Amino acid sequence: MNLESLSSSDKDALIIALMARIAELERRLGLNSSNSGKPPSSDGLKKGVRVKSLREPSDRPSGGQKGHKGETLRQSGEPDDVVDHFPAACGRCGMALTPDMAAGHIARQVFDLAEPQPMVVTEHRAHDCLCAACGAITRGAFPDDVTAPVQYGARIAAFVVYLLHAQFVPENRVVKLMADLFGINIAAATVAGMSRNCAERLQGFVGSLRDLVAGAPVKHMDETGLRIGGKTNWLHVASTASLTFYRACRKRGELMANVAGIVVHDHWKPYYTMPGVQHALCNAHHLRELKALVEIEKEDWARKIQQLLRRACHAVNLAHRDDGHLSPWLIACFERRYDAIVKEGIAFHEAEPFLDRPVNRDGKKKRGAIKRRTGHNLLLRLQTRKDDVLRFLSNPDVPFTNNLGEQDIRMMKVRQKVSGGFRSDQGAKDFASIRSVLSTARKQGWNILEVLMGCPEQWLKLLRI
C-alpha cells in the first residue's frame, strides 16, 4: 500500500482500522481458559499459576465441611487371613515365651489384591442320547453364548471392553496388560471383535436411552470434534443426571430429533433451530466471557452483571437446600436489576465510536456490516435471550450451568489424547454406544462389569429416570 497516495481522510480511516486491529490482537493475547471457551491445553507451557476462580471467596475454611461424610480405610471385622506374631523371649528378663502365654493382642490389617489366578477353563459337553422307543439320536443344546469350539468367556470380554472404553487403553496396550497381569495372550483383532460384539448386543439398550433422554423434562447437550479416518467428525451428547446418550456424526449440525422439554446448552445457534423445545443457556460461559471483559476491556457493566449472576445462583442454591423456591418478589428484583445493567451496558457501547470497516490493500474499505465490539455482542445476546439466561431462577429443575453436559463430553477429549482417533465410522459408533451404557451405569450406581456381562433387557428394567 502506498501511504503517500492516500488522502488525509483515508489515512485517518486507516489509523482507526489499525488501532482497532491492534486492540483485537491484544484482546486475543489476553484470553485463556479462565476467561474464554479456550481449553486449558491452549494456555501453553508458560501459563501462570491459576489463582483466580469464577467462584466468589467465602468465609468457610478450606477442606471438608461440617457434616461431610468422609471416606477412609477401616479395619474389617472378618479378615480373610490371620497371621499371628508372638515374641520369642521376655523383653525384661529374657525368659523364653510360648503362644500359650499370650495375654492379649493388637491388630493391624493390610488390604491387598489376591494373586492373579490362572484362567478357569469350563468345558461344555453336548451329549447325544439314543431314544429307546424310536432309535433316534438327540443332541443336547449348548448355552446361547457358547458358539465356538474354543472362545473367551464373558468376564474376559467385559474386562477388555472396560479397559478400551472406560479407561481408554489402546488395543495394543490392552493386549500387553492382559498378558502381564493375567497371562492371557489375546490378539488385537480379538480385542476389536469383543468391542464390536458388545456394541451390537447393547443396541436395544442404547436406543431406549436415546428415547428416554429425548423425552426428559430437562436435558443437557454439547458437542466436540472427533477424528475418524483422519477427518474431523463430531460427537454429540445428550444427558441428564441419571442417563447419557452419545452420537457420532459426520456434521456438527446433525442435532438429535424428536426432542421435547428444556435443553441446556451453550450459545451455539443451531440449537435454536430445534423445534418444540425451550432453552436454558450455560451461565458458566457467560461468567468466563464477562471475566475477560472485566480484565481486558475494564468494562464496569460486566463486573456488575457478573456479581448479579453469582448472587442469583447463590440465592437459588440456598432455596433448593431448604427444599423451596425463590419468591416471585425476589425473582422480579433480580430481573429488574438484570435489565438495568444490560441497558447501562448497551448505552455505554452505543456512545462509543463505531468500529470502522477494515481497509484493503488499495486503501478502500471492505464491504459488509460494521463490526460490533465483543462486549456489545454479549449484551445483545443477554438482552435477546434474557428468559433463557435466567430460566434457572423460576424453574428448580434447570441448573445454572451446562456443566453436566460438558463433563460428559470431556471424556471424549481424554480418549482422543490417550488413544487418538478412530479408523472407521463403525468404530466411532461402537464407542459412542458403549460409552452411553458405561456413563449411564456409573450414574445409576451399577457394577460396570456386571452390566457388560449381563442381559441388556434386565438392566433396562432397573433404570432410574
Buried (B, 14 or more C-beta within 10 A) or exposed (E): EEEEEBEEEBEEBBEBBEEBEEBBEEBEEEBBBBBBEBEEEEBEEEEEEEEEEBEEEEEEEEEEEEEEEEEEEEEEEEEEEEEEEEEEEEEEEEEEBEEEEEEEEEEEEEEEEEEEEEEEEEEEEEEEEEEEEEEEEEEEEEEEEEEEEEEBBBBBBBBBBBBBBBEBBBBEBBBEBBEEEBEBEBEEEBBBBBBEEBBEBBEEBBEBBBEBBBEBEBBBBBBBEBBBEEEEBBBBBBBBBBBBBBBBBEEBEBBBEEBBBBBBBBBEEEBEEBEEBBBBBBBBBBBBBBBBBBBBBEBEBBBBBBBBBBEBBEBBEEBEEEEEBBEEEBBEBBBEBBEBBBEBBBEBBEEEEEBBBBBEEEBEBEEEEEBBBBBBEBBBBBBEBBEBBBBBBBBBBBBBBBBBBBBBBBBBBEBBEEBEBBEEBEBBBBBBBBBBBBBBBEBBEBEBBEBBBBEBEEBEEEBEE
